């Protein structure tokens, strides 16, 4: 089948599927996460916890479920211990105001005086072993520390004020630079949308120089916006960011099919008109993204295809697109660090380690995929490589459309 026809059929089928599933909550691209803040004072500890409603559905807890059930689950699975003994809550956690799509609760626990306190989280570990819980602790006097709790390390002995150096080292003063690097690697390797975008870029890269240029453009761009968002300089609309990540995947994959199919005029037309139709839907208030955003995406797409048609060096233009959409993906990466609300003294090490981890994971994908693509390109004058690029681009485009549509309704 002609590559453009493959793309058009895939686009139509996946758009229909996405529209049919749109009333359900849109899945985020990131890992399964929850958050807590602990304010420790003499004899009393105030706890504030947040978890997304989507994560709670893993437990059969729906948005319509009475909040008391969610409150009891959190207080039973997120606890403070003193010398190994659980500190009971003084009352059932109370619901707090939370942004849309999230549940937030607060409660107070009392512990006997002890220098052996620990935060323990078992949230979602039975149904989602990869779940991460971000705990942030503040002590009297303004000292902060934080840690990421996992299935491998669900308990965190707290470094209490006045601890000597040996005790602090034993207990740990928070998540280390290396641990944030590992978190960044895990984040991108579990972020299927980011991986799909990179794979779409790699499918038509002809030389190692092109790969280096594409990866560098994407890296520089997402590093900039990851830093700006995590530092609080920019506060993008999360729904728009998630939707645009899906759009970026679909556009780059459609571009692949367009180039392989001899630059069929129907592909840019479908992309532009289809995006403008969503602008019309947005005018009716049915989605969470501004109509102007859809108009901007439509104009960007049409201009990009027009430039690509006449470009003498298409690889350079594709690198520019990788940079442009890398800015968007950077905001997506920043979500994890932004939700943690780190103290300024801890934010920069976390930002550096997390971003370095993202790059390591990204390079691991390139190191795995690129040699295989080159091997296929040398077989039968590149026949198998072209077939993989056609089918792979169509499949990735379908995924991008699905993510795009479900996220604008989510």
N, C-alpha and C positions, 0 to 999 in steps of 0.2 A: 504494500500500500504506500502511496505517496506520503512523505513525511508530513506535509501540511495537512493532509486528510487525517492522518493519525492524530495530529495535535487537535484539530477541530473536533473530531469525534470524542477524544478524551476530555476536552474542555467542556463540551456539551453534557456528557455523562456525569462528570464530577460536579459541575455547577448544579445540575438537577439533584444529585445526591446531597450536596451541601445545603441547598435550599430546603430539602425535605427534613434535614436534621437540624436546621437552624434554631428551633425553639429550645433545644437542649443547651446547657451551659457550654461555652466554648472551652476547649481544653487549652491550657497554657503550655508554652513550649518548654518550661523549666521543670526542675525536679519537684518531687513531693516535699513540701516544706511547711513548717509552722514556727511560731516565734513566741518568746516569753521575755518578760522583764521582771526582775526581782529586786526589791528595795529592802535591804537588810538593816534593821535597827535592833537595839537591845531587846531581845525577847519577842520581837514581832517582825514578821516578814510580809510585805505586800506583794502579791503576784498579779501580773497582767499578761494574759495569753491571747494569741490570735491564730486563727486557722481558717483557711478558705472553705466556703460551703461546698465547693467541688470536691475537696479532699474528704469531707465528712460523708459524702455519698458512698465512699468505699466501705463505710460502716453501716450503710443502710439508713443514715440520718439525712433526711431531706430538709429543704428550707422550711417546709411546713411543720417539721417535727418540733414539739415543745422544747424551748431552750433549756429547760431543766435537765433533759436527758444529755444534751451536749455539755452542760455545766458539770454534771456528775462524771461524765466520761473524762473530761479534762482534769478534774481534781483527783480522779483515781489513777490517772496515767502520767501526770506531771506533778512530781512531789519533791519535797525537801526533806532530807534526813539529817539527824543529829546523832553522831556516833553509831550510825547504822539503823537508827530507829526513825520510822516515818513521823513527821510532824503533822498532826491532823489539821484540817482547815477549821476555822472558827464557825463558818457558816457555808452554805452552798454558794458557789460562785455566782456573782450578779452579772447580767448582761450589760455591756457597755456599747456606746455608739461606735460603729465601724463603717468603713467605706463599703460600697456595694460589692457583694460577692464574698464578704468575709464575716466571720463571727468573732466577737471579742468578749472576754469575761475577766473579772477581777475578783480576788478573794484574799483573805488574810490567814496566815498560819502562825502558830506559836510553837516555838521550840525551846527546850531547856537550854540553859547556857552551855555552849560547847564550842570548842575550836575545831571540831571535826564535822563541818557541814558539807553537804553535797547536794547538787541538783540532779535529779534523775528523770529521764523521759522515756516512756514506753509508747508514746503516741503513734498510732498507726503501724507499729512495727510488725504486728501479726499479719496485716493485710498488705503492707507496703514496706518490705524490709529495707528498701533504699531510702526511706523517708529521712529527712534531715530536720533536726530541731535546733533553732538558733536561740541560745539563752544569753541574756545580758544581765549582769548583776551590778548593782550600785551599793556601795557601803557608806555609812555615815562618814562625813568629811569630803564626799564628792568623788571618791575613787571608783572607777568603772573597770570592768573586765567582761569578756564574752567568750563563748565557746560554741562550737558546732557539735551537737550530740548525734550519734549514729547508732546503728544496730551493733556495731563492733565496740563502741564506747558510749553506752547509754547513760553513764553516770559521770559526774564531774565534781571531784573534791574541790571545794572553794578555797582559794588562797586568802585567809583571813587577815585583817589588818594586824600588824605587829608580828607576823610570821618572820622567822629568820630566813636567810637566803636558802639554806638547805631545805627547809620546809616548803618554801615557795616553789623551789625547783621541783620538789617531789609532787606537789599538788598541781602545779601548772598555773601560769598566770593568764591563760587564755589561748585561743587558737593561734598557732605559730604561723610564720610566713610560709613554711613548707606545707603546712596543713591547708592554708588558703590556696597554695599552688595546686595541691591535689584536688581541692574543691573545684577550682577552675577547669582542670582537666575533666573531672567527672561531669561538670555542668555542660560542657560543649559535647562530650561524647554521649550524653543522654538527651541533648537538645536536637531532636531529629530534624527540625526545620532549619537550623543553622548548618547541619551536615548536608542536608539536601541542597542548600544554596551553594555550598562549596563544591559539591559533586557536579552540579549543573555547570559551574564555571570550568571545572577540570575537563569535562567531556570533550570540549572542542579546542582545548589548549594544544597548540601544535608543537611547541618547543619548551624546554626547561626554562628558558628565559621568559616566555609568556606566563608560565606557571608562577615564577618568582614575582613577576610584575603584578599578577592578579592577587596573589596572597599578600604581598606587601601593601597594595592599595587597600584591600579589605582590612588588614591588620591595623594600619595607621588610622583609618577612619573609625573603626569601632573602638580603638583605644582612646581616641579623642572624646567621643560621646560617652563612653563608659566612665571616663574620669569626670567629665562635666556633670553627668547625672548623679554619680555617686557622691560627689562633693557638694551637691545641692545647688549648683549654678543654674542648671536647667531642670525643669519639671515637665516632661512631655506627657501627653495623654496616653495612658497605658493601653487602652483599647485600640487607639489609632496605631501605636507602635506595633502591637501584635498583628493587626490586620496588614500593615505595610510589609511586615516580614513575610507573610504569606504571599503578598502581591509580588515582592521581589523575586521569590522562588519561581512563581508562575511565569513572570516576564522573562527571566534569563533562560528558563527551559523553552519557552515559546520562541525566543530568539534563536536558540540552537536549532529547533525544528525548521524555522524560517530560513536559516542559512543553509541547512542541509537540503531543503526542498527547492532551492533556486530562487528564494526571496519572493514567494507568492504574495501578491498584494492583499489577499484576503486576511492574512494573519494580522497585520497592523490594524486593519479595519475592524476586525472582531475585537481586538484588545481595546482600541479606543472607544468604539461604540458601547461595548459591554461595560467598561468602566464608567462611562457617562450615564448609563442606565442606573447604576448604583447611586450616582449623584442624585438622580430623580427620586430614588427610594429614600435617600437620606433627607431630602426636603420634606418628606412626610413624617419624619421623626421616628422611623422604624429601626434605625441602626444608631450605633454609638459614635459614629465617625462623621465629621463635618462634611457637607456637600462640597465645599471648596477643596477638601483633601482629595476627593474623587476626581474633580475637575483637574486638579494639579497632576494627579497620576496619569490621567488620560492624555494631557498635553505633553507630559514628560515622555510617555510611551510613544506617541506619534512622532515627536521630534527625534527620539532616539532611533526609531526604525528608519526615519528619513535620512538621518546622518549616516547610519550604518550602511544604507544602500549605496551611498556615494563615497564612503570613506576609503582612502587608499591604504590605510593601516587599521583594519578593524580591531586588531588586538588592543591597540591603544584606547579605542573607544570603549571596548569591553572592560578595560582596567578602570576607566572613568566611572562606568556603571557600578563596578565592584566597590569603588570608593564611595559613591553616592549611597548605595544601599548598605554599605558597611557602617555608615553613620547611623542608620536606622537600627541595625542589628546591635550596635553598641548600647543603645538605650534598652534593648531587650536583655543584654547581659547584665546591665546595671541593676535590674530588678532585685536580684538576690541581695546585693550589698545595701541597696536603698532601704529595703524592708528591715534590715538588721539595726538601722539607726545607731551606728557605731559612734563612740566618742571620737573626737577629732584626732587624738593621739594614736588611736588604733586604726583609723580609717585609711591612712596612707599605706601602711604595711599591708593591710587587707587588700586594698585596691591593687597594689603592685603584685602581690602574690597571686591574686585571683586572675588578673589580666595575663600574667606570665603562664598560668595554668591553661587558660584558654588558648594561648598561642601554641603551647606544647601539644595540646589535644588536636589543634588544627593541623600542625605539622605532621602529627602521627597519621592523620587521615591522608594527607598528601603523599607521605612516604609509602603508605599501603596501596593507594589507588593508582598513583601515577605510573609506577613500573608496570602494573598490569595493563594499563591503557596503552603504553608504548609497546608492550609485547604483542597485544592484539593488532596494533597498527602495522606491525611488520609481517603479519600473516595474510597471505592471499591479497597482497597490495592494499591492505587496509580494509578489506571487505567486512571482517568481523567487527572491527572498531566502528565503522560507519553504522552497522546494524545495531550495535550496542548503544551508540549515541542517539540513534533514532528512537529506539524503544525506551531507553533510559530517560531521554528528554521528555517524551510523552508522559511517562509515569510520574516524573518529578513535577511536570506542569500540572497534572491532575491533583497531586498532593498540595501544591501551592494554591490552586483554586479552592480546594476544599478548606484549607486553613484560612484563606482570605475570607471566604463567605461566612464560615461558621464564627469567626472571630468578630466580624462586624456586627453580627446579631447577638453575640455572647455578652 
